């Protein structure tokens, strides 16, 4: 289990923001901050994992670290490589089919007349 942030100052420091900012985010944006039962109103606790999840769901709010998530980037690169390989296979097959048709004497149909003419 990750450590527990036990004050507004801890929460603000963890997020790299000011105390008033994180207090405002709790009210306006639903920052996950908990208040133990029967404790004074100013007593708060927060879990870093919950805060990290909340930050990831917020549009336009930058995470505390400007470092890219390397695992996600590598996953995206892998997906893009697979998509690229599939597109290359399709292109090569399409070119092969077109060449076979040309070689076998199939006539190429002229472009339709309506495509380029204006009335």
Secondary structure, 3 states (H helix, E strand, C coil): CCCEECCHHHHHHHHCCCHHHHHHHHHHHCCCCECCCCCCCCCCEEEHHHHHHHHHHCCCCCCCCCCCCHHHHHHHHHHHHHHHHHHHHHHHHHHHHHHHHHHCCCCCCCCCHHHHCCC
